[in-house]
Amino acid sequence: MVPIRTILDAHLHIIDPRFPLIENQGFLPDAFTCTDYLDQVQDVDIIGGAVVSGSFQGFDQTYLIDSLQKLGEHFVGVTQLRYDTSDEEIIRLHGHGVRAIRFNVRRGGSEDISRLDYFARRVYEVAGWHAELYIDSTSLPDIASVLEHLPAVSVDHLGLSKEGFHHLLSLVDKGVRVKATGFGRVELDVAEAIRSICSVNPEALMFGTDLPSTRAKRPYHPSDIELIYNTLGEEQTEQVLYKNAMNWYIK
C-alpha cells in the first residue's frame, strides 16, 4: 500500500467565476473552486500551499484573498501586480497572506518582464516577498544576469523544456529555486531533471500539484508524487514535498 504523503502544495490555482476572469489567448478556464481543490487532494496530507494567480486572472486580488481565507493556515498567495503598486497595497496584501509576485512570461497577464529587476527587489524590501517566473528555460539567458542577483526568485514547471534545462541548472547553482510542477506540460525527462536539480542544491526543489492543470497535456496525478519518491528516496522526497516549500513560503 502506498503511504499517504505530507505535502505543502507549492503551486495550485483556484478559479472562481464569482470573481473576474479574462480570456487569455482564446482560453477561458472552467471553474475550480477551493472545494474542488480539496476534493482532488483527499489522497494526500495537504498542510498548506501556494495559490498562484493565472494569466486569466490578471491583476485581480479579490479571488485570491477569498481563496486564502477559505483554505486557511499555511496557504499563501502568489499574485500579479503592476510595477507601480503602492507600498501600502503590498503591505495590505501581505496581511492577507500574499508572499510572492508572479511574472508570467509564457502566457502574459502579468507585469512585463522588463520590470523584473526593479519590482522583485522592491517587493522583497517592502514585504520580504520573492518573485516567481513562468518561463521557458530557453529564454533564461536573456535575464540570467538579473536573476542571479535577485534576493529571492523561483522558476515554475522545471523550466518546461529540455533544450534550456542547462541554463536553469546554472541558475540553481546561484540560488534560484525551482518548482517540480506541471509534469504533464513539460518537454523533458522529469526524473532526470529533479535528480539533477537536487544534486546541485537539495533545498531548491518544491513540489506542487499544478491543479487544475489548465492547458496541460495531462493533469496532475498522484503517480507524480511516487515518481519523486522512486527517483530521490524518502529523505529527499520529504524535502521536495514539503520541507523546502515550508522554508520558502512559511518560514
N, C-alpha and C positions, 0 to 999 in steps of 0.2 A: 504494500500500500504506500502511495506517495505521501510524505508528510505534509501537513499544512505549513506553508511558508509565511514568515513575517515579512511584510513589505511596507516601505514608505514609497508610495507611487509617485515617482519624480516627474511624471508627465501624463496628464489627463485633461480632457476637455468636457465642459458642461455646455450644452446647447439648449437653451430655454427660450422658446418662441414668445414668451411673455415680454422679452426684452429685445432691443434692436438687433436685427441680423441683416447683413449686407451681402448681396450676391457677389461672389468672387470668381472671376474667370469663368463665368457661366454656371457656377456651382452654388447651391444653397443647401445647407445640410439638414438632415432630419433632426427632430428633437432627440435630445439625450440628456435627461434631467438628472438631478442628484439621486433620485430614487432609482432611475435606470442604472446609473453607475454602481450604486451599492448592490443592486441585484446581480450585476455582472461579475462582481468580485467576491461573491459569497464563499468561494472555494479557497480563498487565501485570507490571512490575518492582516488586514489593512490598518496600519497605525497612524496614517496621515498621508498627505500627498500634496502635489503642486497642481493647481488648476490653472491651465495655460490659455491665454486669450488667443483665438484663432484669427486668421485673415478675415473671416466673415463676421467678426465682432468689432473690428475697427478699434476705436478709442472709447467704446462704451465701458463704463465701470459698474453700472447698476447690476448687471447679471453676475459679475464677479463677486461683488460684496454680498449679494443674496446667496450665492453658492457657498461662500466661506462661512456665512452664518449658519447655513443648513448642515454643512459637513462637519463643522466643529473643530475641536482641538487638533493641532498638528497638521491642519490643512492650510496651505498658504497660496497666495496668488502670484501669477506671472502675467503682468499686464502690458499693454501697448499704450504709450503716451506720446504726445507731441513734445518736441525738444524744449519748447518754451513753457511747459507746465510749471506752475509756481512751486516754490519750496513748500508752501503751506498745503497745497494739494498732495504733494508727495508724502508729506508727513501725515495728512489725513488718511491716505490710502494705507500707509504703514500701520496706522492704528486699526485698520480693518483686516490686517493680515497679509497685505501685499509685500513681497520680498524681492521682486526682480522685474526688470523690463525686458521686453522681447523685441528683437529686430527680425522680422520675417522677410528675409531676402528672397526666399523661394517663391512665396505666394503674394507678397505685398500686404497692404492693410495696416502696416506699422509705420513708424518714423523711418525716414530714409537712412541708409547705411552711412551716408556721409556725415551724419550727426553722431555716429557711434562713439568716437573718442571723447567728445565733449560731454555727451549725455550720460554715458556709462560712468565717467568719473564723477559727474555731478550727483547722480542718484546714490552713488557709493558714499560720497561725502555727506550728503543730507540725511540719508537713512540707512546706510550700510547695505544697500541692495547690490546684487550682481546683475550682469547683462547676459541674456540668452539669445543665441542665434539659430534660426532655421535657415541653413545654407548648405549648398553642395560643397564638399571639401575641395573640389577643383577650383572654386573661387577664393579659397582661403589665402593663397599667396598675395592677392591684391590688398588684403588688410592684415596680413600676418604681423607686420611691424607695429600696428596698433594693438592687436590682440595680445601680443606677448608682454605688453607694458601696462595693460589694464589691471586694476586691482582685483577683479573677480569676474570671470566670464566662463560660460559653458556653451557647448555646441550640441544641437539636437540630433537624434536619429543616427548616431555613429558617423555623421558627416555624409550619409546617403550613398556615396559612390566608392568603388574600389580604386578608380583612377586617381582620386585625390587623397586617398587614405594616408599616404606617407606625409602629406602636408599636415593633416590632423595630428598624426603621431608626433611630429616635431613640436607642435604647439602643446601637446600633453606634457612633453618633457619640460616645457616652460611654465607649467602651472594651469593650463586650460583644462576644465572638466568636460566630460562627455556623457550624454545620456544614451544608455543602452535601451533604446525605444524604437518603435516602428519597424520591427523585424520584417513585417510584411510589405514595407515600402522601400527597403534599401536594396542596393545593387552591389552587394559584397558578401563574403563568407562571414556570417555573424560570429561563429565560434572563433575563427581565426582573428577577427577584429577585437573581440573582447579579451582574448588571451594576450594579444599584443599590447593593448592599452594598459591592462593590469600589470604587465611586466615592466612598463615604463613608470607608471605611478599607480599603485594599488588603491589610492584614495580618489582616483579621478572618475571612476565609472559609477553611474547611478541608473538603476533600472526604473522604467515606467511602462505602464500598460499601453499608453497612447490611445486609450479608449476615447471615443468610439471608432477610432481608426479611420476617420473620414478620408476618402480618396485613396486609401491604401489598397494594394493588390489583394491582400488578405488582412482580416482584422487580428487583433491580439488573440492569442490562445494560451491557456495555461502551460502548454508544452514549451513556450518561450522561456518560462522560468526554469524548467528542467534542463533546457539546453545550457543555461548558465551554470547550473549545478554540475552537469556532466562535463563541462569544459574546465571549471575552476576548482571544484571541490567545495566542501562545506564552509570552511573558514572564509575564503574569498567570496563565496556566494553571499554570505551574510553581510559582508561589506557592501557588495553591489546592490543587494535587495533593499537594505535599509540603513546601514550604519553611515555610509558615505553621504547619502541624501539627508540624513538627520543632522550631520555635522554642517552640511552646506546650507540647508534651509531653516533648521530649527535652532541649532546651537544651544 
